[in-house]
Amino acid sequence: MLRRPFSHLLLVICMAGAACGEAGPVGEPDRTGQVGPANPIPGPSVRVDVPKVEREGVWQPDADGTQIPLWPANVPLAKPDSGDRPEATGNGSPTVGGRKWHWATYVTRPTMTIYRPKGRNTGAAMLVLPGGGFYAVAMDLEGTEICDWVVRQGMTCVVLKYRTPQVWPRENGRQRRPDILLGLEDAQRAMGLLREQADDYGIDPNRIGVIGFSAGAYLVTNMSNTQARTYPLTDAADRQSPRPDFAIVAYTARVLDSGRRRNELELAPWVDISPNAPPTLILHAMDDPVDDVRHPMAYALALNDAGVPVDLRLYARGGHAFGLRATADPITREWPGQVEQWLRSLGML
């Protein structure tokens, strides 16, 4: 395995109330297509439990998004744990930034929804993998709201609605990765479609990255470190590389070996690291009550050991699943600027 000095790992620890870089959130493009600064009004950091309401029905984007099936209708797909149960949508709990968030679940026919920049087009694209614990897909909080920001950077944005639910089995009281991960198959298929049809979408097939949140972030780690597919190749799209050109991992889990002592940052046995993984930016809050900060730390160190350029940005507060909703916690307002700086350093913007 390739190794590089630890200096290749950029670690920025941002204490509460302290700025982490100068770039901040950005606003709407003006008439020339240029993006100007914005000062979003922070919502409350306190999260309030709200009743969950679920309705049968297929999730639909707004008028700016074009939803496309990932697979031809005649291609049989492995079903999620819910079998043929009709797709449903609903709201999650608790609130984030003072607002409800919404999900899709019982997804048997996955889709990708494309949002195109309205001003300048850099030719770069971002595939967005929302979280949801592999029970559902957080379509607005970690999907369409992310695309609102991405397209303002002059990038094409694509939200993946992948097959869920898929419960991870337990062996000897410990969780393990499913042998076939349906969300990964859908993410690889989406990347292949974007590369195969890049001309139609106005994107550069060599400048397509991915950002994932929570369970979606775990899918990003898988996409980054493998070329193998677990499904039969369908068409030319499946002969394209499924590995992204850059990767952003936000509050991930499921990568740390939980059987080790507390500060032994060893990866779980199902996690493979490739020296061919793309440049990676990792975002996490130290006080995340759902996904322990040791997960991204272990992943960052493993990438660094393999010679993969990796930036790790940790903030004191922010909790879990904050998406792009600004609150008093600095990470929620500053991470978009961190991503913008990083993408510029890679030549993506």
C-alpha positions in Angstrom: 0.0 0.0 0.0 1.3 3.5 -0.9 2.1 5.9 1.9 2.6 9.6 2.2 3.7 11.9 5.1 0.9 12.9 7.4 1.3 16.5 6.1 -0.9 15.4 3.2 -3.8 15.1 5.6 -5.2 18.6 6.2 -7.0 18.6 9.5 -9.0 21.7 10.5 -10.6 21.6 13.9 -13.1 24.4 14.2 -14.2 25.2 17.7 -17.6 26.6 18.3 -17.9 30.2 17.2 -14.6 30.2 15.3 -14.5 30.6 11.6 -13.0 27.9 9.5 -11.7 29.6 6.3 -12.8 32.8 4.8 -15.3 31.6 2.2 -18.9 31.6 3.3 -22.2 30.6 1.8 -23.1 32.0 -1.6 -26.2 33.6 -2.9 -28.2 33.6 -6.1 -26.4 34.3 -9.5 -27.0 37.8 -10.8 -28.0 38.5 -14.4 -24.5 37.8 -15.6 -24.6 34.4 -14.0 -22.0 35.3 -11.4 -22.5 34.1 -7.8 -22.5 36.7 -5.1 -22.3 36.4 -1.3 -25.3 35.8 0.9 -26.0 35.9 4.6 -28.6 33.2 5.4 -30.6 33.8 8.5 -29.7 31.0 10.9 -32.5 28.8 12.1 -32.7 27.4 15.6 -30.1 24.8 16.6 -32.5 23.0 18.9 -34.4 20.2 17.2 -38.1 19.6 18.0 -39.8 16.3 17.6 -42.8 16.4 15.2 -45.4 13.8 14.2 -44.4 11.7 11.3 -46.9 11.5 8.4 -46.4 8.9 5.6 -48.4 8.8 2.4 -48.3 6.3 -0.5 -47.0 7.9 -3.6 -43.9 8.3 -5.8 -41.6 11.3 -4.9 -41.6 14.0 -7.6 -39.2 16.9 -8.0 -40.2 20.5 -8.6 -40.3 22.1 -12.1 -36.5 22.7 -12.2 -35.7 19.0 -11.9 -35.9 16.3 -14.5 -36.4 12.8 -13.0 -35.0 9.9 -15.0 -35.2 6.1 -14.4 -31.9 4.5 -13.6 -32.7 1.3 -15.3 -34.7 0.2 -18.3 -38.2 -1.0 -17.3 -37.5 -4.5 -18.5 -34.4 -4.9 -16.3 -35.2 -7.0 -13.2 -33.9 -5.5 -10.0 -33.3 -6.9 -6.6 -36.0 -5.6 -4.3 -35.5 -3.7 -1.0 -36.6 -5.3 2.2 -40.1 -3.9 1.7 -40.6 -6.1 -1.5 -43.3 -4.8 -3.8 -44.8 -2.4 -1.3 -45.7 0.8 -3.1 -43.3 3.8 -2.7 -44.2 6.3 -0.1 -43.2 9.8 1.0 -43.3 11.3 4.4 -41.7 13.8 6.8 -38.9 13.0 9.3 -38.5 14.0 12.9 -37.1 16.0 14.6 -36.9 19.4 12.8 -33.7 20.7 11.3 -33.1 24.4 11.3 -36.6 24.9 12.5 -38.2 23.1 9.6 -39.5 19.7 8.7 -37.6 17.4 6.3 -39.0 14.9 3.9 -38.1 11.4 2.6 -39.0 8.7 0.1 -39.0 5.0 1.0 -40.0 1.6 -0.3 -38.1 2.5 -3.5 -38.1 -0.4 -5.9 -37.4 1.6 -9.2 -34.6 4.1 -8.4 -34.2 7.4 -10.2 -31.9 10.3 -10.7 -33.1 13.9 -10.9 -31.1 16.4 -12.8 -30.8 20.1 -12.1 -28.9 22.2 -14.6 -27.2 25.6 -13.9 -29.2 28.5 -15.1 -26.2 30.8 -15.6 -22.6 29.9 -16.3 -21.9 26.2 -16.7 -18.4 25.0 -15.6 -19.0 21.6 -17.1 -18.5 19.9 -13.7 -21.3 17.8 -12.1 -22.1 16.6 -8.6 -24.0 13.4 -7.8 -25.8 13.8 -4.4 -26.5 10.8 -2.2 -28.9 11.7 0.6 -28.9 9.9 3.9 -31.7 8.1 5.7 -30.1 5.2 7.5 -30.8 2.9 4.6 -34.4 3.0 5.7 -35.4 6.0 3.6 -33.9 8.7 1.4 -33.9 12.3 2.7 -34.9 13.9 -0.5 -35.0 17.6 0.4 -32.7 18.1 3.5 -29.8 16.2 1.9 -30.9 16.2 -1.7 -32.7 19.0 -3.5 -31.6 21.6 -1.0 -28.0 20.6 -1.7 -28.6 20.9 -5.5 -29.9 24.5 -5.0 -26.4 25.4 -3.8 -24.6 23.2 -6.3 -26.2 24.7 -9.4 -25.4 28.2 -8.1 -21.7 27.2 -8.4 -22.2 26.6 -12.2 -22.4 22.8 -11.8 -25.0 20.3 -12.9 -26.5 18.6 -9.9 -28.0 15.1 -9.8 -30.0 13.7 -6.8 -30.1 9.9 -6.5 -33.3 8.2 -5.1 -31.9 4.8 -4.4 -33.5 1.5 -3.3 -34.6 1.4 0.3 -35.1 0.1 2.9 -32.2 -2.3 3.3 -31.5 -3.3 6.9 -28.0 -4.3 7.8 -27.9 -7.8 9.3 -26.4 -8.6 12.7 -24.0 -11.4 13.6 -23.0 -12.1 17.2 -24.7 -8.9 18.2 -22.7 -6.8 15.8 -23.9 -5.1 12.6 -22.3 -6.1 9.3 -22.5 -4.8 5.7 -24.9 -6.6 3.4 -23.1 -8.7 0.7 -25.0 -6.8 -2.0 -25.6 -3.1 -1.2 -28.6 -1.9 -3.4 -27.8 1.8 -2.9 -24.3 1.2 -4.2 -25.5 -0.5 -7.3 -27.8 2.5 -8.0 -25.1 5.0 -7.3 -22.7 3.2 -9.7 -25.4 3.0 -12.3 -26.0 6.7 -12.0 -22.4 7.6 -12.4 -22.1 5.4 -15.5 -25.2 7.1 -17.0 -23.8 10.5 -16.4 -20.5 9.7 -18.1 -22.2 7.9 -21.0 -24.6 10.7 -21.6 -22.3 13.6 -20.7 -22.7 15.4 -24.0 -26.5 15.4 -23.6 -26.2 16.9 -20.1 -23.5 19.4 -20.9 -21.0 18.0 -18.5 -17.4 16.9 -18.7 -17.2 13.1 -18.1 -13.9 13.6 -16.3 -15.3 16.1 -13.8 -18.1 14.3 -12.1 -17.9 14.0 -8.3 -20.1 12.9 -5.6 -21.3 14.1 -2.2 -23.0 12.0 0.4 -24.6 12.4 3.8 -24.7 9.8 6.6 -25.8 6.6 4.9 -25.2 8.3 1.5 -21.7 9.2 2.7 -21.1 5.5 3.4 -22.1 4.9 -0.2 -19.5 7.5 -1.3 -16.8 5.6 0.5 -17.8 2.5 -1.4 -17.9 4.3 -4.8 -14.5 5.8 -4.1 -12.7 2.5 -3.5 -14.0 0.0 -6.0 -14.7 -0.4 -9.7 -16.5 -3.7 -9.2 -20.2 -4.0 -9.8 -22.4 -6.6 -8.2 -25.1 -6.5 -10.9 -25.1 -7.8 -14.6 -24.0 -5.1 -17.0 -27.0 -3.7 -18.8 -25.6 -1.4 -21.5 -22.8 0.9 -22.5 -23.4 3.0 -19.4 -22.3 0.1 -17.2 -19.0 -0.1 -19.0 -18.1 3.4 -17.8 -16.0 3.9 -14.7 -18.3 4.1 -11.6 -15.6 5.8 -9.6 -16.1 9.6 -9.0 -13.5 12.2 -9.9 -13.8 13.8 -6.4 -15.7 12.8 -3.3 -17.2 14.7 -0.3 -18.2 12.7 2.8 -20.5 14.4 5.3 -21.1 12.8 8.7 -20.4 9.2 7.7 -20.4 6.0 9.8 -20.2 2.2 9.3 -16.5 2.3 8.5 -14.9 1.9 12.0 -14.2 -1.4 13.6 -16.4 -1.2 16.7 -14.7 -4.2 18.3 -11.5 -2.3 18.9 -10.6 -0.1 21.9 -12.0 3.4 21.9 -9.1 5.2 20.2 -7.9 2.4 17.9 -8.9 3.9 14.6 -9.0 0.7 12.6 -11.4 0.2 9.7 -14.2 -2.4 9.8 -13.3 -5.6 8.0 -15.7 -4.9 5.1 -14.0 -1.5 4.3 -11.4 -1.6 1.4 -9.2 1.3 0.6 -7.8 1.9 -2.9 -4.8 4.0 -3.8 -7.0 5.0 -6.8 -9.7 6.6 -4.7 -10.3 10.3 -5.7 -9.4 13.4 -3.8 -11.7 13.4 -0.8 -13.1 16.1 1.6 -14.6 14.9 4.9 -17.0 17.0 7.0 -18.1 16.1 10.6 -19.2 17.5 13.9 -17.4 16.4 17.0 -20.7 16.2 19.0 -22.5 14.0 16.4 -24.7 11.8 18.6 -25.4 9.3 15.8 -22.2 8.8 13.9 -19.1 8.9 16.1 -16.4 11.2 14.9 -13.9 8.3 15.0 -15.5 6.9 11.8 -14.4 9.7 9.6 -11.1 10.0 11.4 -10.3 6.3 10.7 -11.3 6.7 7.1 -9.2 9.8 6.6 -6.1 8.2 8.0 -6.6 5.1 5.9 -6.9 7.2 2.7 -3.8 9.1 3.7 -1.9 5.9 4.2 -2.9 4.8 0.7 -1.6 8.1 -0.7 -5.0 9.6 -1.5 -5.3 13.4 -1.0 -7.8 13.9 1.8 -9.0 17.0 3.7 -10.6 16.4 7.1 -12.7 19.3 8.5 -14.0 18.9 12.0 -16.1 21.3 14.0 -17.0 21.3 17.7 -20.7 21.4 17.3 -23.4 20.7 14.7 -24.8 17.3 15.6 -26.0 15.0 12.8 -27.9 15.5 9.6 -27.7 19.3 9.5 -27.7 19.3 5.7 -27.4 22.9 4.3 -29.7 24.5 6.9 -28.0 27.3 8.6 -28.1 27.4 12.5 -26.0 29.0 15.2 -23.6 26.1 14.8 -20.7 27.3 12.5 -20.4 24.1 10.5 -23.9 24.6 9.1 -23.0 28.0 7.7 -19.4 27.5 6.7 -19.1 24.0 5.1 -20.4 25.3 1.7 -17.6 27.8 1.6 -15.1 25.0 2.5 -16.4 22.9 -0.3 -16.2 25.8 -2.8 -12.6 26.5 -1.8 -11.7 22.8 -2.1 -13.3 22.4 -5.5 -11.5 25.4 -6.8 -8.2 23.9 -5.5 -9.0 20.8 -7.6 -9.8 22.9 -10.7 -13.4 21.8 -10.7 -14.8 25.4 -10.5 
